Amino acid sequence: MVEPLLRCIPARVISEITGVRSLTGAETSGWFVGCTLTSRQLLTDPPERSTARIIQCCKLAAELGADIVGLGALTAVVGDAGITIADEVDIGVTTGNSYTVATAVEGLLQAAEMIGHDPALSTVAILGASGSIGSVCAKLLAGQVARLILVGRRQEALDERAAQIAGATAVETTTSIPEALAKSPLVIAVTSAVETVVQPHDLLPGAVVCDVARPRDVSKLVAEKRADVLVIEGGVVAVPGDVQFNFDFGFPPRTAYACMAETMILALEGHTTDYSLGRDLGIDRVLEIRRLGDKHGFKLAGFRSFERAVDQATIDRVRRLAGEAIEGYQQGD
């Protein structure tokens, strides 16, 4: 009943963002603009309809005075991942995917080491590896881990991604999520699924999962039933300055998703042309936005799991419950 009504509601201003201040002294401000469609509509409606609504949002942002607009969550994967949208508006457009990749990989490796994993000896499964975020996550992890398992819906696309990183590290491909998770203590989940795709029984003891997807890929039942695994939200970033979002999207004060942060970083840098667009992100862009984030004072904001901060007691619990299993993974058992 709600979804047909949403099609009649135009893009709208949600709140003004103030107080973003770089370590360099540069400042910026902006707005949240609401794209009034559900996740299901963005994925299942005809692409031209969803794209038209997103373009409407971008044009509203331009009218407000924005120089660059960031596409959040599923608005970044509709159609050709921002290319058509950028062609239709007069301001810069980014999906935010480059900084999302940088912070997701950094977060996964940090959390893994805290639990007791040695990433260099570990297998990492990437769910959604044929997508723009998943594929560049694989490129960034190549050479840092022992093995990558690329998971997606289309075998042909997975084989193409595997060929791009062949030689840097061992690579497998599969269209079966359970098959990949049965071999992988470390996981990056970044599918475009509407429903959760990772259930409690899928995960190895001591598994560390970085869930980048919105809507989330990992079922909340994992938190309830698997005390021996750690699920962290990908791309939770501390924003420099006394930032006020004036809208509660479920994060602590002065923190944001990495895709939001990328737009702020580019604005602070004065880079208001198009940035992270299309299905094939360049690793150079990921490394550049990571450097610019450091320059302006953006950083990982600790770890969060299902809207709650991950404390040291949680880290210690997972490490204790899964210690023997983790030791076995390092030895190749």
Long-range contacts (C-beta under 8 A, 24 or more apart in sequence): 2-38, 3-37, 3-38, 3-40, 3-41, 6-36, 6-37, 6-38, 6-41, 7-37, 7-41, 7-49, 9-36, 10-36, 10-56, 11-35, 11-36, 11-53, 11-56, 11-57, 11-60, 12-36, 12-60, 13-60, 13-64, 14-247, 15-245, 15-246, 15-247, 16-246, 17-243, 17-244, 17-245, 17-246, 18-243, 18-244, 18-246, 19-241, 19-242, 19-243, 19-244, 20-239, 20-240, 20-241, 20-243, 20-264, 20-267, 20-268, 21-240, 21-241, 21-242, 21-243, 22-240, 22-241, 22-268, 22-295, 22-296, 22-297, 23-240, 23-295, 23-296, 23-297, 24-268, 24-295, 24-296, 26-268, 26-269, 26-296, 27-241, 27-268, 28-264, 28-267, 28-268, 30-66, 30-263, 30-264, 30-267, 31-61, 31-64, 31-66, 32-245, 32-247, 33-57, 33-60, 33-61, 33-64, 33-69, 35-75, 39-73, 39-74, 39-194, 39-214, 39-215, 40-194, 42-74, 42-75, 42-77, 42-78, 43-74, 43-78, 43-192, 43-194, 47-78, 47-79, 48-79, 50-75, 50-78, 50-79, 51-78, 51-79, 51-84, 51-85, 54-78, 54-85, 55-85, 55-88, 55-89, 58-85, 58-88, 58-89, 58-91, 58-93, 59-89, 61-91, 62-89, 62-90, 62-91, 66-91, 67-91, 67-92, 67-267, 67-272, 68-92, 68-93, 68-94, 68-263, 68-266, 68-267, 68-271, 68-272, 68-273, 68-275, 69-93, 69-94, 69-263, 70-94, 70-95, 70-96, 70-259, 70-260, 70-262, 70-263, 71-95, 71-96, 71-259, 72-96, 72-257, 72-259, 72-260, 73-214, 73-259, 74-192, 74-214, 76-259, 77-131, 77-132, 77-192, 80-278, 80-279, 81-132, 81-277, 81-278, 81-279, 82-274, 82-276, 82-277, 82-278, 83-277, 83-278, 86-274, 86-277, 91-272, 92-266, 92-271, 92-272, 92-273, 92-274, 92-275, 93-274, 93-275, 93-277, 94-262, 94-263, 94-266, 94-274, 94-275, 94-276, 94-277, 95-132, 95-259, 95-276, 95-277, 96-257, 96-258, 96-259, 96-260, 96-261, 96-262, 96-263, 96-276, 97-132, 97-133, 97-136, 97-259, 97-262, 97-276, 97-281, 98-136, 98-262, 98-275, 98-276, 98-281, 98-285, 98-286, 98-288, 98-289, 99-235, 99-237, 99-258, 99-259, 99-261, 99-262, 99-265, 99-276, 99-286, 99-289, 99-290, 99-293, 100-133, 100-212, 100-234, 100-235, 100-257, 100-258, 100-259, 100-262, 101-133, 101-136, 101-137, 101-140, 101-281, 101-286, 102-140, 102-258, 102-286, 102-287, 102-289, 102-290, 102-293, 103-234, 103-235, 103-236, 103-237, 103-258, 103-261, 103-300, 104-133, 104-137, 104-188, 104-190, 104-210, 104-212, 104-234, 104-235, 104-258, 105-137, 105-140, 105-141, 105-188, 106-290, 106-300, 107-210, 107-232, 107-234, 107-235, 107-236, 107-300, 107-303, 108-186, 108-188, 108-208, 108-210, 108-232, 108-234, 109-144, 110-300, 111-208, 111-210, 111-230, 111-232, 111-303, 111-310, 112-186, 112-208, 114-315, 114-319, 115-206, 115-208, 115-230, 115-315, 115-318, 115-319, 115-322, 115-326, 116-206, 116-319, 116-322, 116-323, 116-326, 116-327, 117-185, 117-186, 117-206, 117-208, 117-326, 117-329, 117-330, 118-330, 119-144, 119-145, 119-186, 120-144, 120-145, 120-146, 121-146, 121-329, 121-330, 121-332, 122-146, 122-147, 122-185, 122-186, 122-329, 122-330, 123-147, 123-148, 123-149, 123-183, 123-184, 123-185, 123-186, 123-329, 124-148, 124-149, 124-184, 124-186, 124-187, 124-188, 125-149, 125-151, 125-180, 125-181, 125-183, 125-184, 125-186, 125-187, 125-188, 126-150, 126-151, 126-187, 126-188, 126-190, 127-151, 127-152, 127-177, 127-180, 127-187, 127-188, 127-189, 127-190, 127-191, 127-197, 127-198, 127-217, 128-152, 128-189, 128-190, 128-191, 128-192, 128-213, 128-217, 129-158, 129-161, 129-173, 130-154, 130-157, 130-158, 130-160, 130-161, 131-190, 131-191, 131-192, 131-279, 132-278, 132-279, 132-280, 132-281, 133-190, 133-212, 133-281, 134-188, 134-190, 134-191, 135-161, 135-164, 135-280, 135-281, 136-281, 136-282, 136-283, 136-286, 137-188, 137-190, 138-165, 138-171, 139-164, 139-165, 139-283, 140-283, 140-286, 141-169, 142-168, 142-169, 143-168, 143-169, 144-169, 145-169, 145-186, 146-170, 147-171, 147-172, 148-172, 149-173, 149-174, 149-180, 149-183, 149-184, 150-174, 151-175, 151-176, 151-177, 151-180, 177-202, 178-202, 181-207, 185-325, 185-326, 185-329, 188-212, 188-234, 189-213, 189-217, 189-218, 190-217, 190-234, 191-217, 193-217, 196-220, 198-222, 200-224, 200-225, 200-226, 203-229, 204-229, 204-325, 204-329, 205-229, 205-321, 205-322, 205-325, 205-326, 206-318, 206-319, 206-321, 206-322, 206-323, 206-325, 206-326, 206-329, 208-232, 210-234, 214-257, 220-306, 223-305, 223-306, 227-317, 227-318, 227-321, 228-318, 228-321, 228-322, 228-325, 229-318, 229-322, 230-305, 230-310, 230-314, 230-315, 230-318, 231-305, 231-306, 232-303, 232-304, 232-305, 232-310, 233-303, 233-304, 233-305, 233-306, 234-258, 235-259, 235-261, 236-300, 236-301, 236-302, 236-303, 236-304, 237-261, 237-293, 237-298, 237-299, 237-300, 237-301, 238-298, 238-299, 238-300, 238-301, 239-264, 239-298, 240-296, 240-297, 240-298, 250-307, 251-304, 252-301, 252-309, 255-301, 261-293, 261-298, 262-289, 262-293, 264-298, 265-289, 265-292, 265-293, 265-296, 265-298, 266-292, 268-296, 269-295, 269-296
